[in-house]
Structures are given as structure tokens and as C-alpha cells.
Amino acid sequence: LKFGPSRGSASAPLRCPPPLSAAVLPVRVAPPGQRIAMGLLRSEAMRYGMLVLPVQDARRYIEHMGKDTNVQFEDMNTHNMRRPYRKHIQRIDEMERILRFMFEEIARIDGCEIQKNKVDEFLSAASSYKLEMVEGELQQLYKQFMKFKENNMTLTTERNQAVEESQVISAAKQILGESTGRSDLTTPMLGDDALSERRLGYVAGVVPKADEVRFARAVWRASRGNTFTQFSPIEERVTDPKSGATVEKSVFVIYFQGAVGSMKDKVIKVCTAFGVNLYPWPSSPEQAAQKDAILRQHLAEKDRALGAYQALMRTEAADLVAASRTNPGGNSKIEDWRLFCVKEKAIYSILNCCEEGMALRVNVWYPAQEEGRIQAVLTESRE
């Protein structure tokens, strides 16, 4: 392989016909005194040439040059905007999206630490990773993690409902008292069962603590002051199944005259507008005690199911944070996959800068003193 002479900071453009292997060859030299404007100024003598790559081996040549040489590539498709390897970039973008999702899920698991910053070890074992293999494993793991996440959201939602209803029942037991006489809320206020329209109505549920004032004001305005709202804070914080953040909530009970009718409809409309969770309010202390026992048993079952889910997630995450079999002294497997995606995306981004034809062509700048090294890398890559 031959390289053109250096003239100050840059030499004449180097061109060559399509060869069977990669090469940087000069064909003609510019007139004396004429120089080529460089895309990036450097403090050492540079040379300008054309790199010609066979299509079937272009990726392998670019990988070796990126690892062992210093070369600046020019975009040959700035005018026509043709990107022959666009689909490869889109595939890698999807893989990076899956990796970001998995990194977020692993970060939520206690005791899982990802080993990073071992780039040299990764590069030494990078040949063991293939795009199709990594892509297939990531897609399979993504489906599994999505199923795990959906099951976790379902379990967490059911547990939250059990906790909230249990707190509603606890508040009902405190308000109704432990008496066994006829003192429940279905007893007419005037002592006459025939006057059903004068019975006390109620709606109970759970509202976020931050919305207490707004919610009480909205109920008061909707009922024109004909309701009474009582709040009881929940000591146990509830976990949001979507974001995983803890939310402080309060139990509310709204009293109004008449068990049925337009007033109850107005109150329910306000509750629906705020998106609060409504639960049945027990009519007697006996009913509250019976419901409380059922809810405590249901809550224990959900806690056991969530514990089993957490154990399964830790098992799956342990394999991802461990070192790969092909690189036992390197990064975690998932971090190697991330670095592999970065490397592959860089390679195909450079290939997108090449001009298509019988062979791929791209103009390059390279340091004059690394001429022999680039020649040796191209020769080794050909073999």
C-alpha cells in the first residue's frame, strides 16, 4: 500500500479504483502550493486519502481501524442523504432502549450492583458478541421483564386496595365503637323507620393526603354545605405501582342526609372527578370486625406473593450483573451489552458516511506518522 507525501498540514486528495480489499492509495497529486481544507485542525502533519472497502467486509475493516488507528472520516452523503445502514442503526436504537429499561429495573432491586468502567477488558473480548445474538437475548429478556412488571403492578394494586380497605374498616371501628346495640348508621336519625328519606347516608374511601383540602372544598360546594367530611390519616404509606414512589393517603367519610337520592349522586360524581378509591362502609361494629379479619388474611397472601416476586427478580438480575462467561474479569454482562451497542452503532454510523457502489468509498484524514500502522492494520484485517 502506498500513501501520498505530506505537504505542510495537508496533501492532495488520494483516489483509487474499487479494489478487492480495503486500501488507501494515491493516484494524482495537486499542483504545487494547492492545499486541501481540513475538517479538523491538528498540530501534526496530516494526509488526505480515500478509503475503499469491499461491501461484504466493510464492517470488519472499520472495527479494526477504530480500535487500533486514528482516522477521521468525512461524510460522503451530505447532499443526497443516503444512509445504506439505516436499518442497522434502528435495530441498535431499539436495543439501547431495552437496555435503558433494564438498567432502571435493576436499579430498583436492592443488592444488585453493575460493574462498569472496564473498557479494555470488553474490547479484548468484543469478538465474542454478535449483533443477532445480543439482540435476540435482549428481546427475550425484555418480554420476561415486561411480564414480571405487569404481574408486580397487579399484585401491588391488589395489595394497596387491601391496605386501603383495611384502613377504612379500622376507621369505621373507631367511629362506630364496640357497642352491640342498635346504634349503627342505618338507624333513622329521628327514630322512625318509615322516614327513609331522613336516614343518614355516607360514602367512604381513600384520597391522597395532598388533595384533602381541595377534595373537602369540592364536596362542600357540590352539596351546598349539606355534607360533613371526616378524614383519618393512614399510617402505612402506599406504593404507587407505576412509579414505585410512596404516597401518603387518608381515609375519608362523607355524611349527608338521605341514604339514596340526588345528594349521594353529587358526592359520587365529585369522588369520580378526583379519582379516589371508594370502599363500602360497614353498617355495624360486628360487620366491621368480620370484614377486618378477611382483609388481614388477604393482605398476608399478597405480601407473600410480592416477596416471591422480589426473590425471582433478584435471581434474574444476579445473572445480568455477573460477569460474562467469555469475559470473566470484565464488566457485568448487561454493561458489556451496552458497550457492544455503542461500538456497533459507531461502526454503522461510519459506514453510513460511505458512498455506495461496487465498493464503499469514503474520504479520510490520517496522521502522516501513523501511515505504517494504518497499512499494517488494513493488511491484518484482510487476512
C-alpha positions in Angstrom: 0.0 0.0 0.0 1.2 3.5 -0.8 0.5 6.8 0.7 0.8 10.3 -0.7 3.5 12.7 0.5 2.7 15.2 3.2 2.6 18.9 2.3 2.6 21.1 5.4 -0.6 20.4 7.2 -2.4 18.6 4.3 -1.7 16.9 1.0 -3.6 16.4 -2.2 -6.7 14.2 -2.4 -6.0 10.5 -2.8 -8.2 8.4 -5.1 -8.2 4.9 -6.3 -10.4 2.5 -8.3 -12.5 -0.1 -6.4 -10.1 -2.9 -5.2 -11.0 -6.3 -3.9 -9.8 -5.3 -0.4 -9.5 -2.2 1.7 -6.8 0.3 0.7 -5.8 4.0 0.9 -4.0 4.7 -2.3 -2.8 8.0 -4.1 -3.4 8.4 -7.8 -2.6 12.1 -8.6 -1.0 15.0 -6.7 -2.4 18.5 -6.6 -0.4 21.3 -8.2 2.4 22.9 -6.0 1.0 25.4 -3.5 -2.5 24.0 -3.5 -3.8 22.5 -0.3 -7.0 20.8 0.9 -9.0 22.4 3.7 -9.2 20.0 6.7 -12.3 19.3 8.6 -10.5 19.2 11.9 -7.3 21.2 12.6 -4.5 19.3 14.2 -1.0 20.1 15.5 0.8 17.5 13.3 1.1 16.8 9.6 -1.9 15.2 8.2 -2.7 13.3 5.0 -5.9 13.1 3.0 -7.0 10.0 1.1 -9.8 7.8 0.0 -10.6 4.6 1.8 -12.2 1.9 -0.4 -13.8 -1.0 1.3 -15.4 -4.2 0.0 -19.1 -4.2 0.9 -19.1 -7.7 2.5 -16.1 -7.0 4.8 -16.6 -3.2 5.4 -17.8 -3.6 9.0 -14.7 -5.8 9.9 -12.3 -3.2 8.4 -13.9 -0.3 10.2 -13.9 -2.2 13.5 -10.1 -2.9 13.3 -9.4 0.7 12.2 -11.4 2.2 15.0 -9.7 0.0 17.6 -6.1 0.4 16.5 -5.8 3.7 14.4 -6.7 7.4 14.5 -8.7 8.2 11.4 -11.2 11.0 10.7 -14.0 10.1 8.2 -15.8 12.6 6.0 -19.5 12.2 5.3 -19.8 11.4 1.6 -23.7 11.5 1.7 -24.3 15.0 3.0 -26.0 16.1 -0.2 -28.1 13.0 -1.2 -28.6 11.9 2.5 -28.4 8.2 1.6 -27.8 6.0 4.6 -27.3 2.4 3.5 -27.1 1.1 7.0 -30.0 3.0 8.5 -31.9 -0.2 9.4 -28.9 -1.4 11.5 -28.9 1.9 13.4 -32.6 1.5 14.1 -32.1 -2.0 15.4 -29.4 -0.8 17.7 -31.5 2.1 18.9 -34.2 -0.4 19.9 -31.6 -2.5 21.8 -30.4 0.6 23.6 -34.0 1.4 24.6 -34.4 -2.1 26.1 -31.1 -1.7 27.9 -32.2 1.6 29.5 -35.4 -0.1 30.6 -33.5 -3.0 32.2 -31.0 -0.7 33.9 -33.9 1.1 35.5 -35.5 -2.1 36.7 -32.2 -3.5 38.1 -31.6 -0.2 39.9 -34.8 -0.7 41.9 -33.6 -4.1 43.2 -31.6 -3.9 46.4 -28.2 -5.5 46.4 -27.6 -5.5 42.6 -24.6 -3.5 41.6 -23.4 -3.3 38.0 -19.7 -3.5 37.3 -18.6 -0.8 34.9 -15.6 1.2 33.5 -13.6 -1.9 32.2 -13.5 -0.8 28.6 -10.1 -2.5 27.7 -11.4 -5.9 29.0 -14.5 -5.5 26.9 -12.6 -4.7 23.8 -10.4 -7.7 24.2 -13.4 -10.0 24.3 -15.7 -8.0 22.0 -15.4 -10.5 19.2 -17.5 -13.0 21.2 -20.6 -10.8 20.9 -22.7 -10.9 17.7 -25.4 -8.4 16.9 -28.1 -11.1 16.2 -27.2 -13.0 19.4 -27.3 -10.0 21.7 -30.5 -8.7 20.0 -32.3 -12.0 20.5 -31.3 -12.3 24.2 -32.4 -8.7 24.8 -35.8 -9.1 23.2 -36.4 -12.3 25.2 -35.4 -10.7 28.5 -37.5 -7.7 27.7 -40.6 -9.8 27.3 -39.8 -11.6 30.6 -39.2 -8.3 32.4 -42.4 -6.8 31.0 -44.4 -9.8 32.2 -42.7 -9.5 35.6 -43.6 -5.8 35.8 -47.2 -6.4 34.8 -47.6 -9.1 37.5 -45.9 -6.8 40.0 -48.3 -3.9 39.2 -51.3 -6.2 39.6 -50.0 -7.6 42.9 -49.1 -4.1 44.2 -52.5 -2.7 43.1 -54.4 -5.5 44.9 -52.2 -5.1 48.0 -52.8 -1.4 48.0 -56.6 -1.9 47.8 -56.4 -4.4 50.7 -54.4 -1.9 52.8 -56.7 1.0 52.0 -59.9 -1.0 52.7 -58.4 -2.3 55.9 -57.7 1.2 57.0 -61.3 2.2 56.1 -62.6 -0.7 58.2 -60.2 0.4 61.1 -61.6 3.9 60.9 -65.1 2.6 60.9 -64.5 0.5 64.0 -63.2 3.6 65.8 -66.2 5.7 64.7 -68.9 3.1 65.2 -67.5 1.9 68.5 -67.6 -1.6 70.0 -71.2 -1.5 71.2 -73.5 -4.3 70.1 -76.8 -2.4 70.4 -78.7 -0.9 67.6 -76.5 2.1 67.1 -75.4 1.6 63.5 -75.7 4.1 60.7 -78.8 2.5 59.3 -80.8 3.6 62.3 -83.0 6.6 61.4 -81.9 9.8 62.9 -85.5 10.6 64.1 -86.1 7.0 65.3 -88.7 6.3 62.6 -88.0 3.6 60.1 -90.8 4.8 57.8 -89.0 8.1 57.2 -86.4 6.5 55.0 -85.6 9.8 53.3 -84.3 11.1 56.6 -81.8 8.3 57.2 -78.1 9.1 57.3 -76.2 8.4 54.1 -72.4 8.0 53.8 -69.7 7.5 51.3 -66.2 6.3 52.3 -62.9 5.9 50.5 -59.2 6.9 50.4 -57.8 10.1 49.0 -54.2 11.3 48.7 -53.2 13.4 51.7 -52.1 16.3 49.4 -55.7 16.6 48.0 -57.6 16.6 51.3 -58.3 20.3 51.3 -59.3 20.5 47.6 -61.5 17.4 47.9 -63.3 18.7 51.0 -63.9 22.1 49.4 -65.3 20.5 46.2 -67.7 18.2 48.2 -68.8 21.2 50.3 -69.5 23.3 47.2 -71.3 20.5 45.3 -73.6 19.8 48.2 -74.0 23.5 49.1 -72.8 22.8 52.7 -75.2 19.9 53.3 -72.4 17.3 53.9 -69.9 16.6 56.6 -66.4 15.2 55.7 -64.2 13.5 58.2 -60.5 12.5 57.4 -58.3 9.9 59.2 -54.7 9.7 58.1 -53.3 6.3 57.1 -50.1 5.4 59.0 -48.9 2.9 56.4 -47.7 4.5 53.2 -49.0 3.1 49.9 -46.6 2.3 47.0 -47.6 3.6 43.6 -47.5 0.6 41.2 -46.4 2.6 38.2 -43.7 4.9 39.6 -42.7 2.9 42.7 -42.9 6.1 44.8 -44.6 6.0 48.2 -47.8 8.1 48.6 -49.4 9.4 51.8 -53.2 8.8 51.8 -56.1 9.4 54.2 -59.4 7.7 54.8 -62.4 10.0 54.3 -66.1 9.5 55.3 -68.8 11.9 53.9 -72.0 12.1 55.8 -75.2 13.5 54.3 -79.0 13.3 54.8 -80.7 10.5 52.9 -79.2 7.1 52.1 -80.2 7.5 48.4 -81.1 10.3 46.2 -79.5 13.3 44.3 -77.2 14.2 47.2 -75.4 10.8 47.1 -75.1 11.1 43.3 -73.5 14.5 43.6 -71.0 13.2 46.1 -70.1 10.2 44.0 -69.6 12.5 41.0 -67.1 14.6 42.9 -65.3 11.4 44.1 -65.1 10.2 40.5 -63.7 13.5 39.3 -60.9 13.3 41.9 -60.1 9.7 41.0 -60.4 8.5 44.6 -60.9 4.9 45.6 -64.3 4.2 47.2 -64.9 1.3 49.6 -68.1 0.0 51.3 -68.6 1.5 54.8 -69.7 -1.2 57.4 -73.1 -0.6 58.9 -72.2 -2.1 62.3 -69.2 -2.9 64.5 -69.8 -6.6 64.0 -69.7 -6.3 60.2 -66.5 -4.2 60.5 -64.8 -6.8 62.7 -65.7 -9.6 60.3 -64.5 -7.7 57.2 -61.3 -6.7 59.0 -60.3 -10.3 59.7 -60.9 -11.2 56.0 -58.8 -8.3 54.8 -55.9 -9.1 57.1 -55.8 -12.6 55.7 -56.0 -11.3 52.1 -53.2 -8.8 52.9 -50.9 -11.5 54.2 -51.3 -13.5 51.0 -50.4 -10.5 48.8 -47.3 -9.9 50.9 -46.2 -13.5 50.4 -46.8 -13.1 46.6 -44.8 -9.9 46.5 -42.0 -11.5 48.4 -41.8 -14.3 45.9 -41.8 -11.8 43.1 -38.9 -9.9 44.6 -36.9 -13.1 45.0 -37.5 -14.0 41.4 -36.4 -10.6 40.2 -33.2 -10.8 42.3 -32.4 -14.2 40.7 -32.9 -12.8 37.2 -30.9 -9.6 37.9 -28.0 -11.6 39.5 -27.3 -13.2 36.2 -27.2 -9.9 34.4 -24.9 -8.1 36.9 -22.5 -11.0 36.9 -19.5 -11.1 34.5 -20.0 -12.8 31.2 -18.5 -16.3 30.7 -16.4 -15.1 27.8 -15.1 -12.1 29.8 -14.9 -13.3 33.5 -12.7 -10.4 34.6 -14.6 -7.7 32.9 -17.9 -5.7 33.3 -21.3 -7.1 34.1 -23.0 -8.8 31.2 -25.5 -6.1 30.8 -22.8 -3.4 30.8 -20.9 -5.4 28.1 -24.1 -5.4 26.1 -24.4 -1.7 26.4 -20.8 -1.1 25.3 -21.3 -3.5 22.4 -24.3 -1.4 21.3 -22.2 1.7 21.5 -19.4 0.2 19.4 -21.7 -1.3 16.8 -23.6 2.0 16.5 -20.4 3.9 15.9 -19.3 1.4 13.2 -22.5 1.6 11.3 -22.6 5.4 11.6 -19.2 5.5 9.9 -20.5 3.1 7.2 -23.4 5.4 6.6 -20.9 8.1 5.7 -19.6 5.9 2.8 -20.6 6.3 -0.8 -22.2 3.2 -2.3 -21.1 1.4 -5.5 -19.3 -1.7 -6.3 -17.3 -0.9 -3.2 -17.8 1.6 -0.3 -15.7 4.8 -0.6 -15.1 7.4 2.0 -12.6 10.3 2.3 -10.4 10.2 5.4 -7.8 12.3 7.2 -5.0 10.5 9.0 -1.7 11.5 10.8 1.3 11.2 8.5 3.3 9.4 11.2 0.7 6.6 11.5 0.9 5.7 7.9 2.7 2.4 8.5 0.4 1.5 11.3 -2.8 2.0 9.2 -1.2 0.0 6.4 -0.5 -2.9 8.8 -4.0 -2.8 10.3 -5.5 -3.0 6.8 -3.2 -5.9 5.9 -4.1 -7.8 9.1 -7.8 -7.2 8.6 -7.6 -8.5 5.1 -6.2 -11.8 6.4 
